[in-house]
């Protein structure tokens, strides 16, 4: 009887240990969610706590998410009505608390950035502006590195993040990858940032022109050969 009691106590202890281990692992497997803050106005102020992803949910399904390793104070302006269905993320690493000003607009006419326009950038490639999202970020304080991201779509998937170089008055694209379905770029400074996509119009026109010439040449060769055969 005593042996039976010992076996039961031992089994019960093992069961408790197993249950505790399982509950810890299940809890660890549950992903953490963003802290969500609803915003009802275009002009807003907010505080982002260190190491906490915070999502600001605006009208018309505009989402701005921020995460920093330090406390981050933000003052922003957004054209929410014109920025529907945009999902932007900024992750920043600093060595002390940071203050940031941020504006988000559909266009930036002062810089010539307007929907549907085509530009020639520094590497002489031609690009188009179709994203309808441009942000101007100013940061008071020193940051070590930062990353900007925007939700990838069928339209912008081949695009690249670009900043406005005030010295040369031109847009400059930076290396951009797609990570977790977001267009992602590492940034070393803040200014005006947007997404530009390659302009394939000239490529298509040249291809059609070359194709037409090729067809004309082949047609001429066939015609000359047929004429020779007829004359013989």
C-alpha positions in Angstrom: 0.0 0.0 0.0 2.9 2.3 0.9 4.6 1.5 -2.4 1.4 2.3 -4.3 1.1 5.7 -2.5 4.7 6.5 -3.4 4.0 5.7 -7.1 0.9 7.9 -7.1 2.7 10.8 -5.4 5.6 10.4 -7.9 3.3 10.3 -10.9 1.4 13.3 -9.6 4.6 15.3 -9.2 5.8 14.3 -12.8 2.4 15.4 -14.1 2.7 18.8 -12.4 6.2 19.3 -13.8 5.0 18.3 -17.3 2.0 20.6 -17.1 4.1 23.5 -16.0 6.6 23.0 -18.8 3.8 22.8 -21.4 2.1 25.9 -20.1 5.4 27.9 -20.3 6.1 26.8 -23.8 2.5 27.5 -24.9 2.7 31.0 -23.4 6.0 31.6 -25.2 4.5 30.5 -28.5 1.8 33.1 -28.3 3.0 36.1 -30.3 2.9 39.5 -28.7 0.5 42.0 -30.2 1.0 45.7 -30.9 -0.1 48.3 -28.5 -3.0 49.9 -30.4 -3.8 53.6 -30.1 -6.8 55.0 -32.0 -6.2 58.5 -33.4 -9.2 60.6 -34.5 -7.4 63.8 -35.7 -4.8 64.6 -38.4 -2.6 66.4 -35.9 -1.5 64.2 -33.0 1.1 63.7 -30.3 2.1 60.4 -28.7 4.6 58.7 -26.5 6.1 55.3 -27.5 7.7 53.4 -24.7 11.0 51.7 -25.2 11.0 48.2 -26.7 7.3 48.3 -27.3 5.7 48.2 -30.8 2.9 50.8 -30.9 0.4 51.0 -33.7 -1.5 54.3 -34.3 -4.8 53.5 -36.0 -6.2 56.4 -38.0 -9.3 56.8 -40.0 -9.6 55.3 -43.5 -7.4 52.3 -42.4 -4.1 54.3 -42.1 -1.7 52.5 -39.8 1.6 53.9 -38.5 3.7 51.7 -36.3 6.8 52.6 -34.2 9.3 50.8 -32.2 12.5 52.0 -30.5 14.9 50.8 -27.9 14.5 54.1 -26.1 11.5 56.3 -25.2 10.2 58.1 -28.3 8.1 61.2 -28.3 6.3 61.9 -31.6 4.4 64.9 -33.0 2.8 64.3 -36.3 0.4 65.5 -39.1 -1.3 63.1 -41.5 -3.5 63.6 -44.5 -5.6 60.7 -43.3 -8.3 61.1 -45.9 -5.8 60.8 -48.7 -3.7 58.0 -47.2 -6.2 55.2 -47.0 -5.1 51.7 -46.6 -1.4 52.5 -45.9 0.6 50.5 -43.4 3.9 52.1 -42.4 6.5 50.9 -39.9 9.5 52.8 -38.4 12.0 51.0 -36.2 14.8 53.0 -34.6 17.7 52.5 -32.3 19.1 55.4 -30.3 21.5 55.9 -27.4 19.1 58.2 -25.5 15.4 59.2 -25.6 14.3 60.7 -28.9 11.9 63.4 -30.0 10.5 63.2 -33.6 8.3 65.3 -35.9 6.6 63.5 -38.8 4.3 64.6 -41.6 2.6 62.1 -44.0 1.1 63.4 -47.2 -0.1 62.0 -50.5 2.1 64.3 -52.6 4.8 66.9 -52.0 4.2 69.5 -54.7 7.0 71.8 -53.4 9.5 69.0 -54.4 7.7 68.2 -57.6 6.4 64.9 -56.2 3.0 64.4 -57.7 1.0 61.3 -58.5 1.8 59.8 -61.9 4.8 62.0 -62.5 8.0 60.5 -64.1 11.5 61.4 -62.9 15.1 60.8 -63.9 17.1 59.9 -60.8 20.8 60.0 -60.0 21.6 56.7 -61.7 19.9 58.1 -64.8 17.1 55.6 -64.6 13.5 56.8 -65.0 11.0 56.2 -62.2 7.4 57.0 -61.5 5.6 58.2 -58.4 2.5 56.1 -57.8 2.6 55.3 -54.1 0.6 58.2 -52.8 2.6 58.2 -49.5 5.5 60.5 -48.6 6.7 61.1 -45.1 9.0 63.9 -43.8 10.8 62.9 -40.6 12.8 65.1 -38.3 14.6 63.6 -35.3 15.9 65.7 -32.4 18.6 63.4 -30.9 21.2 61.0 -32.1 20.0 57.7 -33.5 22.3 54.7 -34.4 20.3 53.1 -37.1 16.7 53.0 -38.4 14.5 51.0 -40.7 11.5 52.1 -42.6 8.9 49.7 -44.1 5.6 49.9 -46.0 3.1 47.2 -46.9 4.0 45.7 -50.3 1.2 45.7 -52.9 1.0 44.5 -56.5 1.8 48.1 -57.6 4.8 48.9 -55.5 6.4 45.5 -55.2 9.1 46.3 -57.7 9.7 49.8 -56.2 12.5 51.2 -54.0 12.5 53.6 -51.1 13.9 57.0 -52.0 14.9 60.2 -50.2 15.0 63.7 -51.4 18.6 65.1 -51.6 18.2 68.9 -51.0 21.8 69.6 -52.1 21.3 68.2 -55.6 17.5 68.7 -55.6 16.8 65.1 -56.8 15.4 61.9 -55.5 17.8 59.1 -54.6 16.8 55.5 -54.3 18.3 53.2 -51.7 18.6 49.3 -51.6 15.2 47.9 -50.8 14.1 44.4 -50.0 10.7 42.7 -49.3 10.6 41.3 -45.8 7.4 39.8 -44.3 5.5 41.4 -47.2 6.9 44.9 -46.5 9.1 47.0 -48.6 12.1 47.5 -46.3 15.1 49.8 -46.3 17.8 50.7 -43.8 18.2 54.4 -43.4 21.0 56.5 -42.0 19.3 59.8 -42.0 15.8 61.3 -42.0 14.3 63.6 -44.6 11.5 63.2 -47.2 11.0 59.5 -47.9 8.8 57.8 -50.4 8.6 54.8 -52.8 9.4 55.1 -56.5 8.8 52.4 -59.1 10.8 51.8 -62.4 9.3 53.5 -65.4 9.1 50.9 -68.2 7.4 53.1 -70.7 10.6 53.9 -72.6 11.6 50.3 -72.5 8.3 49.2 -74.0 8.5 51.9 -76.7 12.0 50.9 -77.7 11.1 47.2 -77.7 8.1 47.8 -79.9 10.2 50.0 -82.2 12.9 47.3 -82.5 10.3 44.7 -83.0 8.7 46.6 -85.8 12.1 47.1 -87.5 12.8 43.4 -87.2 9.4 42.5 -88.7 10.0 45.0 -91.6 13.5 43.5 -92.3 12.2 39.9 -92.3 9.3 40.9 -94.5 11.6 42.6 -96.9 13.9 39.5 -97.1 10.9 37.3 -97.8 9.6 39.6 -100.4 12.9 39.8 -102.2 13.3 36.1 -102.2 9.8 35.5 -103.6 10.5 38.1 -106.3 13.7 36.4 -107.3 12.0 33.1 -107.6 9.2 34.6 -109.7 11.7 36.2 -112.1 13.6 33.0 -112.5 
